[in-house]
Amino acid sequence: MSEFQRANLIHWARNLARAGKLIDLVDGSIRGLDREQATLCVTVALLCLQKSPAARPSMKEVVGMLSGGVEVPALPIEFSPSPPSRVRFKSKQRKKGSLNTDKPL
């Protein structure tokens, strides 16, 4: 795989998933790494990146998968990660100077 392909994390993850080597996404220098837990976390993260919200697990399912109470489905080989969001978020912060500084926070 080229350096360019490795620079695209999603492309790299997709190739590693096809090859059954998701553990290669994890820094190998981490001491005491539980490879099974690391692979589980990567798999669940990739399931959460599906393009279609209907294909993503709910947060309840994510917690269940990570705690061992819910079976982790097989990662689709052609998983389709979400594109970058085009939604702009507006801050609901108060206008400058409107914070009451007389009382401690």
C-alpha positions as CSV (number, residue, x, y, z in Angstrom):
1,M,0.0,0.0,0.0
2,S,1.3,3.4,-0.9
3,E,2.0,6.2,1.6
4,F,-0.8,8.2,0.0
5,Q,-3.3,5.4,0.6
6,R,-2.1,5.1,4.2
7,A,-2.6,8.8,4.7
8,N,-6.4,8.3,4.1
9,L,-7.4,6.6,7.3
10,I,-10.8,5.4,6.0
11,H,-9.2,3.9,2.9
12,W,-6.5,2.3,5.0
13,A,-9.1,0.9,7.5
14,R,-11.1,-0.5,4.6
15,N,-8.1,-2.3,3.2
16,L,-7.1,-3.7,6.6
17,A,-10.7,-4.8,7.2
18,R,-10.7,-6.7,3.9
19,A,-7.4,-8.4,4.9
20,G,-8.6,-9.2,8.4
21,K,-5.9,-7.0,10.0
22,L,-7.8,-4.3,11.8
23,I,-5.3,-4.5,14.7
24,D,-2.8,-2.8,12.4
25,L,-4.7,0.4,12.9
26,V,-3.6,0.4,16.6
27,D,-0.2,1.7,17.7
28,G,1.9,-1.4,18.2
29,S,4.1,0.3,20.7
30,I,1.3,0.4,23.3
31,R,2.5,-1.8,26.2
32,G,0.1,-4.4,27.6
33,L,-2.2,-4.0,24.6
34,D,-5.2,-6.3,24.7
35,R,-5.4,-7.1,21.0
36,E,-8.9,-8.6,21.3
37,Q,-10.2,-5.5,23.0
38,A,-8.4,-3.1,20.6
39,T,-9.9,-5.0,17.6
40,L,-13.3,-4.8,19.2
41,C,-13.0,-1.0,19.7
42,V,-11.9,-0.5,16.1
43,T,-14.7,-2.7,14.7
44,V,-17.3,-0.8,16.7
45,A,-15.9,2.5,15.7
46,L,-16.1,1.5,12.0
47,L,-19.7,0.3,12.5
48,C,-20.4,3.8,13.8
49,L,-19.0,5.4,10.6
50,Q,-21.6,4.0,8.2
51,K,-22.9,6.5,5.7
52,S,-26.5,5.6,6.4
53,P,-27.7,6.4,9.9
54,A,-30.0,3.4,9.7
55,A,-26.9,1.1,9.3
56,R,-25.1,2.6,12.4
57,P,-25.6,1.0,15.8
58,S,-27.5,2.9,18.5
59,M,-25.5,4.1,21.5
60,K,-27.2,1.4,23.5
61,E,-25.9,-1.2,21.1
62,V,-22.4,0.4,21.2
63,V,-22.3,0.2,25.0
64,G,-23.6,-3.4,24.8
65,M,-21.0,-4.4,22.2
66,L,-18.2,-2.8,24.2
67,S,-19.3,-4.4,27.5
68,G,-19.9,-7.8,26.0
69,G,-23.6,-7.9,26.4
70,V,-24.4,-7.6,22.7
71,E,-22.9,-9.6,19.9
72,V,-20.8,-7.5,17.5
73,P,-22.0,-7.9,13.9
74,A,-19.5,-8.7,11.2
75,L,-18.1,-5.5,9.7
76,P,-19.3,-5.1,6.1
77,I,-16.2,-5.4,3.9
78,E,-17.5,-2.5,1.8
79,F,-18.5,-0.3,4.7
80,S,-19.3,3.2,3.6
81,P,-18.0,5.8,6.0
82,S,-19.9,9.1,6.4
83,P,-18.7,12.0,4.3
84,P,-17.7,15.2,6.1
85,S,-20.7,17.1,7.5
86,R,-22.0,20.1,5.6
87,V,-24.1,21.2,8.5
88,R,-22.9,24.4,10.2
89,F,-23.4,24.6,13.9
90,K,-24.0,27.9,15.7
91,S,-22.8,28.5,19.2
92,K,-25.3,29.3,21.9
93,Q,-22.8,31.1,24.0
94,R,-23.8,34.4,25.5
95,K,-22.8,37.6,24.0
96,K,-19.5,39.1,25.3
97,G,-20.1,40.9,28.6
98,S,-23.4,39.3,29.4
99,L,-21.9,36.8,31.9
100,N,-22.6,37.7,35.5
101,T,-19.2,37.9,37.1
102,D,-20.4,38.8,40.6
103,K,-21.1,35.1,41.5
104,P,-18.4,32.4,41.3
105,L,-19.1,29.6,38.7
